[in-house]
């Protein structure tokens, strides 16, 4: 996930993102005010290597199941 993905998330009304991997463009994401939790930050782009396969689906992150509407507390 990077700055452009964060911008689209904000436009679509997404409140926050949890990324089970690394993100890039940290400063851009922070400026947009989108809360994002990830495992790491990287300068490497995911362009042409990643794709969204589902939105609002159930995911498993660090052995925890997260469902749409769940509250994630840091």
Biotite code that builds the C-alpha atoms (Angstrom):
import biotite.structure as struc

atoms = struc.array([
    struc.Atom([0.000, 0.000, 0.000], chain_id="A", res_id=1, res_name="UNK", atom_name="CA", element="C"),
    struc.Atom([1.213, 3.482, -0.776], chain_id="A", res_id=2, res_name="UNK", atom_name="CA", element="C"),
    struc.Atom([0.086, 7.065, -1.061], chain_id="A", res_id=3, res_name="UNK", atom_name="CA", element="C"),
    struc.Atom([-2.196, 6.534, -4.058], chain_id="A", res_id=4, res_name="UNK", atom_name="CA", element="C"),
    struc.Atom([-3.922, 3.574, -2.420], chain_id="A", res_id=5, res_name="UNK", atom_name="CA", element="C"),
    struc.Atom([-4.445, 5.657, 0.707], chain_id="A", res_id=6, res_name="UNK", atom_name="CA", element="C"),
    struc.Atom([-5.947, 8.486, -1.340], chain_id="A", res_id=7, res_name="UNK", atom_name="CA", element="C"),
    struc.Atom([-8.415, 6.089, -2.972], chain_id="A", res_id=8, res_name="UNK", atom_name="CA", element="C"),
    struc.Atom([-9.267, 4.589, 0.402], chain_id="A", res_id=9, res_name="UNK", atom_name="CA", element="C"),
    struc.Atom([-10.139, 8.074, 1.732], chain_id="A", res_id=10, res_name="UNK", atom_name="CA", element="C"),
    struc.Atom([-12.238, 8.869, -1.350], chain_id="A", res_id=11, res_name="UNK", atom_name="CA", element="C"),
    struc.Atom([-14.155, 5.611, -0.910], chain_id="A", res_id=12, res_name="UNK", atom_name="CA", element="C"),
    struc.Atom([-14.857, 6.384, 2.746], chain_id="A", res_id=13, res_name="UNK", atom_name="CA", element="C"),
    struc.Atom([-12.603, 3.695, 4.195], chain_id="A", res_id=14, res_name="UNK", atom_name="CA", element="C"),
    struc.Atom([-11.914, 4.590, 7.831], chain_id="A", res_id=15, res_name="UNK", atom_name="CA", element="C"),
    struc.Atom([-8.580, 2.769, 8.277], chain_id="A", res_id=16, res_name="UNK", atom_name="CA", element="C"),
    struc.Atom([-6.403, 0.021, 6.784], chain_id="A", res_id=17, res_name="UNK", atom_name="CA", element="C"),
    struc.Atom([-4.570, -2.976, 8.224], chain_id="A", res_id=18, res_name="UNK", atom_name="CA", element="C"),
    struc.Atom([-1.800, -4.260, 5.964], chain_id="A", res_id=19, res_name="UNK", atom_name="CA", element="C"),
    struc.Atom([-0.300, -7.688, 6.629], chain_id="A", res_id=20, res_name="UNK", atom_name="CA", element="C"),
    struc.Atom([2.938, -6.605, 4.956], chain_id="A", res_id=21, res_name="UNK", atom_name="CA", element="C"),
    struc.Atom([4.873, -3.444, 4.224], chain_id="A", res_id=22, res_name="UNK", atom_name="CA", element="C"),
    struc.Atom([3.648, -0.012, 3.137], chain_id="A", res_id=23, res_name="UNK", atom_name="CA", element="C"),
    struc.Atom([5.420, 2.790, 1.296], chain_id="A", res_id=24, res_name="UNK", atom_name="CA", element="C"),
    struc.Atom([4.960, 6.578, 1.041], chain_id="A", res_id=25, res_name="UNK", atom_name="CA", element="C"),
    struc.Atom([4.533, 6.833, 4.809], chain_id="A", res_id=26, res_name="UNK", atom_name="CA", element="C"),
    struc.Atom([4.631, 10.648, 4.866], chain_id="A", res_id=27, res_name="UNK", atom_name="CA", element="C"),
    struc.Atom([1.939, 10.875, 2.182], chain_id="A", res_id=28, res_name="UNK", atom_name="CA", element="C"),
    struc.Atom([-0.311, 8.464, 4.060], chain_id="A", res_id=29, res_name="UNK", atom_name="CA", element="C"),
    struc.Atom([0.163, 10.399, 7.292], chain_id="A", res_id=30, res_name="UNK", atom_name="CA", element="C"),
    struc.Atom([-0.654, 13.731, 5.576], chain_id="A", res_id=31, res_name="UNK", atom_name="CA", element="C"),
    struc.Atom([-3.915, 12.264, 4.325], chain_id="A", res_id=32, res_name="UNK", atom_name="CA", element="C"),
    struc.Atom([-4.907, 11.338, 7.873], chain_id="A", res_id=33, res_name="UNK", atom_name="CA", element="C"),
    struc.Atom([-5.696, 7.719, 7.063], chain_id="A", res_id=34, res_name="UNK", atom_name="CA", element="C"),
    struc.Atom([-4.915, 5.414, 10.002], chain_id="A", res_id=35, res_name="UNK", atom_name="CA", element="C"),
    struc.Atom([-2.809, 2.519, 8.666], chain_id="A", res_id=36, res_name="UNK", atom_name="CA", element="C"),
    struc.Atom([-1.230, -0.357, 10.585], chain_id="A", res_id=37, res_name="UNK", atom_name="CA", element="C"),
    struc.Atom([1.402, -2.492, 8.860], chain_id="A", res_id=38, res_name="UNK", atom_name="CA", element="C"),
    struc.Atom([4.283, -4.828, 9.602], chain_id="A", res_id=39, res_name="UNK", atom_name="CA", element="C"),
    struc.Atom([6.930, -2.595, 8.006], chain_id="A", res_id=40, res_name="UNK", atom_name="CA", element="C"),
    struc.Atom([7.726, 0.360, 5.759], chain_id="A", res_id=41, res_name="UNK", atom_name="CA", element="C"),
    struc.Atom([9.578, -0.131, 2.465], chain_id="A", res_id=42, res_name="UNK", atom_name="CA", element="C"),
    struc.Atom([10.625, 2.012, -0.508], chain_id="A", res_id=43, res_name="UNK", atom_name="CA", element="C"),
    struc.Atom([9.782, -0.844, -2.942], chain_id="A", res_id=44, res_name="UNK", atom_name="CA", element="C"),
    struc.Atom([6.673, -0.385, -5.078], chain_id="A", res_id=45, res_name="UNK", atom_name="CA", element="C"),
    struc.Atom([4.056, -3.097, -5.461], chain_id="A", res_id=46, res_name="UNK", atom_name="CA", element="C"),
    struc.Atom([3.005, -1.770, -8.863], chain_id="A", res_id=47, res_name="UNK", atom_name="CA", element="C"),
    struc.Atom([2.113, -4.586, -11.243], chain_id="A", res_id=48, res_name="UNK", atom_name="CA", element="C"),
    struc.Atom([2.883, -7.168, -8.507], chain_id="A", res_id=49, res_name="UNK", atom_name="CA", element="C"),
    struc.Atom([-0.162, -6.828, -6.248], chain_id="A", res_id=50, res_name="UNK", atom_name="CA", element="C"),
    struc.Atom([-3.914, -6.633, -6.666], chain_id="A", res_id=51, res_name="UNK", atom_name="CA", element="C"),
    struc.Atom([-6.931, -6.252, -4.423], chain_id="A", res_id=52, res_name="UNK", atom_name="CA", element="C"),
    struc.Atom([-8.843, -9.519, -4.283], chain_id="A", res_id=53, res_name="UNK", atom_name="CA", element="C"),
    struc.Atom([-11.538, -8.562, -1.795], chain_id="A", res_id=54, res_name="UNK", atom_name="CA", element="C"),
    struc.Atom([-12.883, -5.599, 0.159], chain_id="A", res_id=55, res_name="UNK", atom_name="CA", element="C"),
    struc.Atom([-14.618, -6.079, 3.523], chain_id="A", res_id=56, res_name="UNK", atom_name="CA", element="C"),
    struc.Atom([-13.711, -9.747, 3.655], chain_id="A", res_id=57, res_name="UNK", atom_name="CA", element="C"),
    struc.Atom([-12.614, -11.769, 6.666], chain_id="A", res_id=58, res_name="UNK", atom_name="CA", element="C"),
    struc.Atom([-8.820, -11.860, 7.047], chain_id="A", res_id=59, res_name="UNK", atom_name="CA", element="C"),
    struc.Atom([-6.336, -13.538, 9.340], chain_id="A", res_id=60, res_name="UNK", atom_name="CA", element="C"),
    struc.Atom([-3.506, -11.344, 10.578], chain_id="A", res_id=61, res_name="UNK", atom_name="CA", element="C"),
    struc.Atom([-0.941, -12.610, 13.097], chain_id="A", res_id=62, res_name="UNK", atom_name="CA", element="C"),
    struc.Atom([-3.196, -15.558, 13.973], chain_id="A", res_id=63, res_name="UNK", atom_name="CA", element="C"),
    struc.Atom([-6.173, -13.265, 14.675], chain_id="A", res_id=64, res_name="UNK", atom_name="CA", element="C"),
    struc.Atom([-9.340, -13.266, 12.600], chain_id="A", res_id=65, res_name="UNK", atom_name="CA", element="C"),
    struc.Atom([-10.545, -9.791, 11.645], chain_id="A", res_id=66, res_name="UNK", atom_name="CA", element="C"),
    struc.Atom([-14.040, -9.290, 10.247], chain_id="A", res_id=67, res_name="UNK", atom_name="CA", element="C"),
    struc.Atom([-15.680, -6.211, 8.712], chain_id="A", res_id=68, res_name="UNK", atom_name="CA", element="C"),
    struc.Atom([-16.815, -3.908, 11.506], chain_id="A", res_id=69, res_name="UNK", atom_name="CA", element="C"),
    struc.Atom([-14.307, -5.211, 14.050], chain_id="A", res_id=70, res_name="UNK", atom_name="CA", element="C"),
    struc.Atom([-12.599, -2.648, 16.219], chain_id="A", res_id=71, res_name="UNK", atom_name="CA", element="C"),
    struc.Atom([-8.813, -3.024, 16.209], chain_id="A", res_id=72, res_name="UNK", atom_name="CA", element="C"),
    struc.Atom([-7.102, -1.616, 19.278], chain_id="A", res_id=73, res_name="UNK", atom_name="CA", element="C"),
    struc.Atom([-3.428, -0.836, 19.245], chain_id="A", res_id=74, res_name="UNK", atom_name="CA", element="C"),
])
